[in-house]
Amino acid sequence: MKLPSKLMLLALPVLAACGGGGSDQTCVTSADLQRSCVAKTSHAIPEGIWFGATTTGLAAQTIVLETGQYFSIYTSNADLVWLTEGIVTATDGAFTDPATVAVHTSGAIIAGQLTGNFTAKNTFSATVSINTTPNITALNFNGNYNAVYDTPLAISDVLGTWRNPATIATPTTVTFRSDGSVTGAQGACTFTGTFKPRATGKHILDGTLNFTDASCATGNGQSMSVEATVVNNQMTIVGVTPQRSTAFYLAATR
C-alpha cells in the first residue's frame, strides 16, 4: 500500500545583510521572496586632524579624538584668537555638540552649540553659534583631513625643546625628554608634565601639565590634561581644565 506524501513549503521572512559581513545595509526578504534593503544608521564621528579656515579669515585646526572630544583652534598669524572644546556625536555624517565652550585669548568663556557635516577622512564643514565680539553671528569653518593622524606618534619623535614663533607676545618653550617628562614656561608661568603615545596608535600624545607658578592662569599647583600632535614639523598642545574654565594652547617648532 502506498502512503500519500505531502510537501509543505513554509515561506518565512529572512533577514540578511546585503553584500555580506560589514555591509552598510540591512535587507529583509519577505514571504513572497521580495527583498528590500535600508541603509544602516551610522554613528561614526569626524575623528582625525583637520586643517581649514573660518569665514572670518582665521586659520582653523580641529582635533577630534575617538572618544568624541574635540578641540578647534582658531588663529591669526599663528597667534591664538580663541578655541572651542566639547564632545561631538554624529548620525549619518551630521555631527553636533549642544554644549560647546569657547575660551578667548583674553580669558572670556562663551557657551554655544556646534553643528556640521562631514565625509570620513575627507572634508567637513561646521557652524558654531558663538563669536568673540559680538556674540550675534554664527561662525562657519571647515576642515580637510590630514592622513598623518593614522600614523603613530612616539616620544622619540618630539625630543628636544620646542618654541612658539618670535612674533607671539608671550614666549613659550617646552622641552621633551626620552622618558616622556617635560618642563616648560609660558611667560612667567612655569610647568612640568608627562606625555605618552595614545593607546589607539594615532598621531596623538596624551599628556598632563602641572602648573608650578602663581602667575599661571590655573594658579599654582593645578593640573590639566592635554593632547599633543606634530604636523609638518609644528607641534600643537591643547587642553582645558575639568571645569572648562581655563585653556592651554601652544604652537611651536624646534
N, C-alpha and C positions, 0 to 999 in steps of 0.2 A: 504494500500500500504506500502510495506516495503522500508525503506530508506537504501541505501547501507552505510556501515560503513567501515572506513579505520583506521588502527592503524599505526601510523608513529613513528618509533623509531629514535631518534636523538642521535647519538654517539658523545659525546663531550669529549675532553681531560679533565681529572680530575687531579688536583694537590692535593697531600696528603703527610703528614709527616708520614713516616713509623714508626710503633711502638708507635704511639700516641704522646701526648704532650711531649715536651722536647727531642724528638729524635735527633740523630746526623746525620740523613739522610733526604734528600728531595726526594720524589718519584713522578713520573709522570705516569698516566695511559692514554694510547693512545686510539684512536678511535676503535681499534680492541681489546681493553681491555688488552693489554700487558703493564705490569708495569716495569719501570726501576727506579733505585734509585742511587743517588750520595751522597757522604758524604758532609755535610755542612762544610764550611771553619770555622775553629776555630781560634780566635784571643786571646785566653787565654794566659796569661803571666806566667812565673815561680814564682808566688807570694809565699813568705814564708821566712823562715830562713833556711839556708843551711850550712852544715859544710863539708869540704873536704880538698883537698891539691892541690898544684901545682906540675908540673913535675920537678920543681927545688928544691923541698923539703920544701917549705913554707906551713904553715897551712893556710887554706883559709876559711873565714867566709863570706857568702853573705846574705844580707838582701834585699829582693825585695818587695816593697810596692804595694798596689793595683793600685796605680797611674802609675806604671811602673818605678818609680825612684828606683835605686838600689845603694848599697854600697858593694863592695867586698874588704875585708880587708885581707892583706897578712902579716903574722907574722913569726918570727923566735924566738923560745923560749919565746913566749909571747911578744916579742918586735916588734913594728911596723916596717915593711920594706917599704911598700907603700900601697896605697889604690886606687881603681878606683870608679868613680861615674858617673852616667848618667841616661838616660831614655830608657828603653828597650821596643820594640814592638815584637810581635810574630805572626806567621802564622802556624797553624797545627804542633805545637811543636818545630818549629825552631824560635829562637829569635835573635835579632840583635840590636846593637846601633852603628850608624856610627860616633858618636861624643862623645866617652867616654873620660874621663880625668883621668889621674893618677897623684897623688900627692905623691912624695917620701918623706921619713922621713927627708931628707936634705932640703926639700922645693922646689926641682925641680918639674916642671909641664910638663907632656908629653901628647900629644893628640894621639888618636888612634881609632881603631874600635873593637867592640866586636861581636862575633857570637857564636851560640851554639844551642844545642838541649836539650829538657827535657821531662820527663814524670811527669805529675802533681802529686805533693805530694809524689814523689818517688826519682828520681835522675836527675841530669843534668850534662852535660859536655860543656865546653866553651873554646874558644880561644880568647885571646886578643892580638892585634898586637903591643904591646908595651912591653918594658922591661926596667929595670933601667939603666944598663950599660953593654954592649952597646945596643942601640935600633935597633937590627937587627934580633932578633929571636922571633917569636910568642911564647907566654906563654900559656900553656894549664893548666886548672884547672877543678875541678869537685866539686860536692856537693851532699850530702844526706839530704833529707827533715827532719826537726825536727818538730814533731807534736805539740810541745809546742806553736808554732805560732798560733794555733787555739784556744788557751785559753786566756782570758783577763789578762791584767797586770794592777794592781792598784797601786796607790801611797803608800798605806799601805804595799805593798809587798817590797818596796825598802827603807823604813825609816832607817835613820842612816847614818853612814859615811862609804864610800867605798874607798879603796886604791888600787893602782896598785902594782904589785909584787915588792919586795925589790930589785930584780935583775935588774929592769929598771933604767936607769941612772937618769932620771928626775922624782922625786917623785910627784905623783898626788893624790889628795883627792877630794871627792865631798860629801857633806852632804845633804840629803833629809829630809825635814820637812813635817808634815802632811798636810799643805796647798799647797803642790807641789812646794814650793820655794826651791832653792838650793844655797849653797855657795861652792866655791872650789878654788883650787890653783894647777897650773901645774908649778912646779919650782917657779920662781918669779912672774909668770903670775897669777893674781887673776881674779875670775869671779863670777857672780851671775846668777840666772836664774829661770825659772819656767817650770814645766812639768805637763802634764795631760794625762790621758789614751786616746789612739787613738779611734776615734769615731766608727771605724769598729769593735771594740771589740777584735782585735787581740792582740798578746803579745808584744805590742809596746807602748812606751810613746813618745808623741810629746813634744819637748822642745825648748826653746830659751835660749841661753847663751849670757850674756852681759859681755864683757871683760873690766876690770877696771884697767889695768896697762899698761904702755907704753912698757913693755918688752914682751907683748903678740904678737904673730905673726900677729894678725889682727890690732894691735895698740890699744890704749886706747879709750874706748867709742864705739867700734864696736860690732855688734850683729851677731849671727849665729843661724840658725835653725838646730836642731839636732834631732836624733832619739835614743831612748834607749831601750834595752831589757835585760832580765836576763835569762840565760840558765845554768842549773846545778850550780846555786849559783855564776855565774860570770856575772857581768854587762858589757855590751858594750854600749858606747855612741859614736856616729859618726855623722859628718856633714861637710858641705862645705859652704863657703860663696857664696852669689848670683853670684859673678864674677867667682867662681870656682878657685880662686887663692890661697886659704888657707883652710886647713882642720883641724878638731879636731877629735882626737880618744882617747878613754880611755877604757882599760880593767881592771876591778877592782873587788875585793871581799871585804866582810865585815869581 
